[in-house]
């Protein structure tokens, strides 16, 4: 599939991104990661991560961050979905003992922000392995604080990190990072799984609500293109909705002039939340690592479809919104494009069903 940003990434989900950095911080705490000059990550690797495309804030040609880098970082392809990964550079392997799902990390239910929490410090405080006693025989809060010292430069610009008195580590996604993630999702084709997916047999009537939502997304995008709210690349040549990329606006105006997310309506956030949840659940398939927990594709698609229908009924794009706040209309269409892309992926690649342009 050809896309505007045609590149292959290792990590698509925020949960996987954080998990890898948590594992790196644990390795560093017990003193078995590479030191500066040994070919591994430096003590403060933010600049290296940024310049090679694995961090969310890009470094300019002068070596510093721009005062307002939003447009460049969203459109240039750097960001929270990294091309390289820490596991490869630090020697970490995705074995059964170190797999992503072994580290307790979950997204908290929150109506106003994207927040992940990890109880890894509480888990480590229970370790009684002799060679690790020097490191882990501390309070959960002390262990969490030590881990955060390593995590701060790795997550700079992407997440703000805090440690609760209980030792729970909290990661809050910044608006800028969320904008980059949404841009990636809207403009990047999801990778086809290398291994064969055993698609469940789903009755046609159970697929209809999902197919209807996909067709509605396609209809809205076609209307917006014809009304010149957005411009779809090679629109007239696209017989099927494999992937639609925008030539305008580039980037999608997710953020307002103050750098805050435009999408603040509860239905908008609920749709974003479902996009995050679906991708976190699909991480074992998309990113090719073993996970014995089965994934219910139909349930994921239904949840996303329901969130889209609520968004569609409560968040207008045309009329006053198009006239008075055109950038909000474009940002909402960006959500429509992201939803269409993910619904198409689940329908065609995971459920072996048709993702219709119209019904």
C-alpha positions as CSV (number, residue, x, y, z in Angstrom):
1,X,0.0,0.0,0.0
2,X,1.3,3.4,-0.8
3,X,0.9,6.1,1.8
4,X,2.1,9.6,2.4
5,X,4.4,8.3,5.1
6,X,5.5,5.0,3.6
7,X,7.8,3.5,6.2
8,X,7.8,0.4,8.4
9,X,7.7,0.9,12.1
10,X,8.1,-1.6,15.0
11,X,5.7,-0.1,17.5
12,X,2.3,1.3,16.8
13,X,0.7,1.4,20.2
14,X,1.4,3.7,23.2
15,X,1.3,0.8,25.6
16,X,4.0,-1.1,23.7
17,X,6.1,2.1,23.5
18,X,5.9,2.6,27.3
19,X,6.5,-1.1,28.0
20,X,9.7,-1.1,26.1
21,X,11.0,1.9,28.0
22,X,9.9,0.4,31.3
23,X,11.9,-2.7,30.6
24,X,14.9,-0.7,29.6
25,X,14.7,1.3,32.9
26,X,14.6,-2.0,34.9
27,X,17.6,-3.3,33.0
28,X,19.5,-0.2,33.8
29,X,18.6,-0.3,37.5
30,X,20.3,-3.7,37.9
31,X,23.3,-2.4,35.9
32,X,23.3,-4.6,32.8
33,X,22.6,-2.1,30.1
34,X,25.3,-0.6,28.0
35,X,27.2,2.4,29.2
36,X,28.0,5.5,27.1
37,X,30.4,4.7,24.4
38,X,29.6,1.0,24.3
39,X,27.1,1.3,21.5
40,X,24.0,1.4,23.7
41,X,21.9,4.3,24.8
42,X,23.6,7.1,26.7
43,X,22.6,8.2,30.2
44,X,20.6,11.1,28.6
45,X,19.5,9.6,25.2
46,X,16.8,12.1,24.4
47,X,18.7,13.9,21.7
48,X,19.8,10.7,20.0
49,X,16.2,9.3,20.1
50,X,14.9,12.5,18.7
51,X,17.4,12.8,15.9
52,X,17.0,9.2,14.7
53,X,13.2,9.5,14.6
54,X,12.3,7.6,17.7
55,X,11.4,10.5,19.9
56,X,8.4,12.7,19.5
57,X,10.2,16.1,19.5
58,X,12.4,16.5,16.4
59,X,15.8,18.2,16.5
60,X,16.3,21.0,14.0
61,X,19.4,21.5,11.9
62,X,20.8,23.8,14.5
63,X,20.7,21.1,17.1
64,X,17.9,22.6,19.2
65,X,14.2,22.3,19.4
66,X,12.1,24.8,17.5
67,X,9.9,27.2,19.4
68,X,6.8,25.9,17.7
69,X,7.8,22.5,16.1
70,X,4.3,21.1,15.9
71,X,3.7,21.3,12.1
72,X,7.2,19.9,11.3
73,X,7.1,17.1,13.8
74,X,3.5,16.0,12.9
75,X,4.1,16.0,9.1
76,X,7.8,14.9,8.9
77,X,7.2,11.4,10.3
78,X,9.1,11.6,13.6
79,X,7.2,10.8,16.7
80,X,5.8,8.5,19.2
81,X,5.6,5.6,16.7
82,X,9.3,4.9,16.4
83,X,11.2,3.4,13.5
84,X,13.8,1.8,15.7
85,X,13.4,0.5,19.2
86,X,15.2,0.4,22.4
87,X,15.0,-3.3,22.7
88,X,17.2,-3.7,19.6
89,X,19.8,-1.2,20.7
90,X,20.1,-2.4,24.3
91,X,20.1,-6.1,23.6
92,X,16.7,-6.7,25.1
93,X,14.8,-9.6,23.5
94,X,11.0,-10.3,23.5
95,X,11.3,-13.6,25.2
96,X,8.6,-15.3,27.2
97,X,10.0,-13.9,30.4
98,X,10.4,-10.3,29.2
99,X,7.4,-10.0,26.9
100,X,5.4,-6.7,27.0
101,X,2.4,-8.1,28.8
102,X,4.5,-9.2,31.8
103,X,4.9,-5.7,33.0
104,X,1.8,-4.3,34.7
105,X,0.7,-1.3,32.6
106,X,-2.8,-0.2,31.9
107,X,-4.6,2.8,30.6
108,X,-6.6,4.5,33.3
109,X,-10.3,5.4,32.7
110,X,-10.2,9.2,32.5
111,X,-12.6,11.5,30.7
112,X,-10.2,14.3,30.0
113,X,-6.7,12.9,29.5
114,X,-4.7,9.9,28.3
115,X,-3.2,8.3,31.3
116,X,-1.3,5.0,31.7
117,X,-0.4,3.6,35.1
118,X,2.1,0.9,36.1
119,X,2.4,-1.0,39.3
120,X,5.8,-2.4,38.3
121,X,7.5,-0.9,41.4
122,X,5.2,-2.8,43.7
123,X,5.9,-6.0,41.8
124,X,9.7,-5.5,41.9
125,X,9.5,-4.7,45.7
126,X,8.3,-8.3,46.2
127,X,11.4,-9.9,44.5
128,X,13.6,-12.0,46.8
129,X,16.1,-13.0,44.2
130,X,19.5,-12.8,45.9
131,X,21.4,-11.0,43.2
132,X,18.7,-8.3,42.9
133,X,18.2,-7.7,46.7
134,X,20.5,-4.7,46.6
135,X,18.3,-3.0,44.0
136,X,14.8,-4.1,44.9
137,X,14.8,-4.2,48.7
138,X,13.4,-0.7,48.9
139,X,9.9,0.8,49.2
140,X,7.8,0.8,46.0
141,X,8.0,4.6,45.9
142,X,11.8,4.5,46.1
143,X,12.0,1.9,43.3
144,X,9.5,3.9,41.2
145,X,11.5,7.1,41.7
146,X,14.7,5.3,40.5
147,X,13.0,4.0,37.4
148,X,11.6,7.4,36.6
149,X,15.1,8.9,36.6
150,X,15.8,6.7,33.6
151,X,12.4,7.1,32.1
152,X,12.2,10.9,32.1
153,X,14.7,11.5,29.3
154,X,13.3,8.6,27.3
155,X,9.8,10.0,27.5
156,X,10.6,13.7,27.4
157,X,8.0,15.6,25.3
158,X,5.8,12.5,25.0
159,X,4.6,11.9,28.5
160,X,4.7,13.7,31.8
161,X,5.6,11.2,34.5
162,X,4.7,11.2,38.2
163,X,5.1,8.8,41.1
164,X,2.2,8.3,43.5
165,X,2.9,7.7,47.3
166,X,1.9,4.1,46.7
167,X,4.7,3.6,44.1
168,X,2.4,3.6,41.1
169,X,4.0,5.3,38.1
170,X,1.7,7.6,36.1
171,X,2.3,8.5,32.5
172,X,0.2,11.3,31.0
173,X,0.3,11.8,27.3
174,X,0.9,15.4,26.2
175,X,-1.4,17.1,23.7
176,X,1.5,17.4,21.3
177,X,2.3,13.7,21.5
178,X,-1.4,12.8,21.0
179,X,-1.5,15.1,17.9
180,X,1.5,13.2,16.4
181,X,-0.1,9.9,17.3
182,X,-3.4,10.8,15.7
183,X,-1.6,12.1,12.6
184,X,0.3,8.8,12.3
185,X,-2.9,6.8,12.6
186,X,-4.8,8.9,10.1
187,X,-2.0,8.9,7.5
188,X,-0.2,5.5,7.9
189,X,-1.3,2.1,6.6
190,X,-1.4,-0.5,9.4
191,X,1.1,-3.3,8.6
192,X,-0.2,-6.6,7.5
193,X,0.6,-9.4,10.0
194,X,3.5,-11.6,8.8
195,X,1.9,-14.7,10.2
196,X,-1.4,-16.0,9.0
197,X,-4.5,-14.8,10.9
198,X,-7.2,-17.3,11.6
199,X,-10.3,-15.2,11.0
200,X,-13.3,-16.2,13.0
201,X,-16.5,-17.0,11.1
202,X,-18.9,-14.1,11.8
203,X,-22.5,-14.0,10.7
204,X,-23.2,-11.2,8.1
205,X,-25.8,-9.6,10.3
206,X,-23.3,-9.1,13.1
207,X,-20.9,-7.4,10.7
208,X,-23.4,-5.0,9.4
209,X,-23.1,-2.3,12.1
210,X,-19.3,-2.2,11.6
211,X,-19.6,-2.1,7.8
212,X,-22.2,0.7,8.1
213,X,-19.8,2.8,10.2
214,X,-17.0,2.2,7.7
215,X,-19.2,3.2,4.8
216,X,-20.4,6.3,6.7
217,X,-16.7,7.3,7.3
218,X,-16.0,6.9,3.6
219,X,-19.1,9.0,2.7
220,X,-18.1,11.8,5.0
221,X,-14.5,11.9,3.6
222,X,-15.8,11.9,0.0
223,X,-18.2,14.8,0.9
224,X,-15.5,16.7,2.6
225,X,-13.1,16.3,-0.4
226,X,-15.8,17.6,-2.8
227,X,-16.5,20.5,-0.5
228,X,-12.8,21.2,-0.4
229,X,-12.6,21.0,3.4
230,X,-9.9,18.4,2.9
231,X,-8.0,17.0,-0.2
232,X,-7.5,13.3,-0.6
233,X,-4.5,12.1,-2.6
234,X,-5.5,10.7,-6.0
235,X,-9.1,10.6,-4.9
236,X,-10.5,9.8,-8.3
237,X,-8.1,6.9,-8.8
238,X,-9.1,5.1,-5.6
239,X,-11.7,2.4,-6.4
240,X,-11.4,0.9,-2.9
241,X,-10.7,2.4,0.5
242,X,-7.4,0.6,1.0
243,X,-5.9,3.7,2.6
244,X,-6.8,7.3,2.0
245,X,-4.1,10.0,2.6
246,X,-4.6,13.7,2.8
247,X,-2.7,16.2,0.7
248,X,-4.4,19.0,2.6
249,X,-4.4,20.0,5.3
250,X,-0.9,18.9,6.2
251,X,-0.7,18.3,9.0
252,X,-4.3,18.0,10.2
253,X,-4.9,20.9,12.7
254,X,-5.2,18.8,15.8
255,X,-3.9,21.5,18.0
256,X,-5.1,25.1,18.5
257,X,-2.8,28.2,18.4
258,X,-1.9,27.6,22.1
259,X,-0.8,24.0,21.4
260,X,-3.8,22.5,23.1
261,X,-5.9,19.7,21.5
262,X,-8.9,21.0,19.6
263,X,-10.9,17.9,20.2
264,X,-12.4,18.5,23.7
265,X,-16.0,17.3,23.3
266,X,-16.7,14.1,25.3
267,X,-17.7,12.2,22.2
268,X,-14.5,13.2,20.5
269,X,-12.4,12.0,23.5
270,X,-14.4,8.8,23.7
271,X,-13.6,8.1,20.1
272,X,-9.9,8.8,20.6
273,X,-10.1,6.6,23.7
274,X,-11.5,3.7,21.6
275,X,-8.8,4.2,19.0
276,X,-6.2,3.8,21.7
277,X,-7.9,0.8,23.3
278,X,-8.3,-1.0,20.0
279,X,-4.6,-0.5,19.0
280,X,-3.4,-1.5,22.5
281,X,-5.4,-4.8,22.1
282,X,-4.2,-5.5,18.6
283,X,-0.5,-4.9,19.5
284,X,0.4,-8.6,19.6
285,X,-0.8,-9.0,16.1
286,X,0.4,-5.8,14.6
287,X,3.8,-5.9,16.2
288,X,4.5,-9.6,15.9
289,X,5.0,-10.9,19.4
290,X,3.4,-13.9,21.1
291,X,0.6,-13.3,23.5
292,X,-1.6,-16.2,24.6
293,X,-4.5,-14.0,25.4
294,X,-7.0,-14.2,22.5
295,X,-8.2,-11.0,20.9
296,X,-11.9,-10.6,20.1
297,X,-11.8,-8.7,16.8
298,X,-15.5,-8.4,16.5
299,X,-15.9,-6.9,20.0
300,X,-13.1,-4.4,19.3
301,X,-14.7,-3.3,16.0
302,X,-18.2,-3.0,17.6
303,X,-16.8,-0.8,20.4
304,X,-15.1,1.4,17.9
305,X,-18.1,1.5,15.6
306,X,-20.4,2.5,18.6
307,X,-18.0,5.3,19.6
308,X,-17.9,6.6,16.0
309,X,-21.7,6.6,15.8
310,X,-21.9,8.7,19.0
311,X,-19.3,11.1,17.7
312,X,-21.1,11.4,14.4
313,X,-24.4,12.2,16.1
314,X,-23.0,14.8,18.5
315,X,-20.1,16.5,16.7
316,X,-21.0,18.4,13.6
317,X,-18.6,19.0,10.7
318,X,-20.7,21.1,8.3
319,X,-22.9,24.2,8.8
320,X,-21.7,26.6,11.4
321,X,-18.6,24.5,12.3
322,X,-17.3,24.5,8.8
323,X,-17.9,28.3,8.4
324,X,-16.9,29.6,11.8
325,X,-14.3,27.0,12.9
326,X,-13.0,25.3,9.8
327,X,-9.9,23.8,11.6
328,X,-12.2,22.1,14.1
329,X,-14.1,20.6,11.1
330,X,-10.8,19.4,9.6
331,X,-9.6,17.9,13.0
332,X,-12.9,16.0,13.3
333,X,-12.5,14.7,9.7
334,X,-9.0,13.5,10.8
335,X,-10.8,11.4,13.5
336,X,-13.1,10.1,10.8
337,X,-10.1,9.1,8.6
338,X,-8.4,7.4,11.6
339,X,-11.5,5.5,12.4
340,X,-12.0,4.4,8.7
341,X,-8.4,3.2,8.5
342,X,-8.8,1.1,11.6
343,X,-12.2,-0.3,10.8
344,X,-11.0,-1.3,7.3
345,X,-8.0,-3.1,8.8
346,X,-10.2,-5.1,11.2
347,X,-12.8,-5.9,8.6
348,X,-10.6,-6.9,5.7
349,X,-7.4,-8.1,7.4
350,X,-8.6,-9.7,10.6
351,X,-12.2,-10.7,9.9
352,X,-11.8,-11.4,6.2
353,X,-14.9,-9.4,5.5
354,X,-15.8,-6.6,3.1
355,X,-15.1,-3.0,4.1
356,X,-17.7,-1.3,1.8
357,X,-17.3,2.2,0.4
358,X,-21.1,2.7,0.6
359,X,-24.2,0.8,1.7
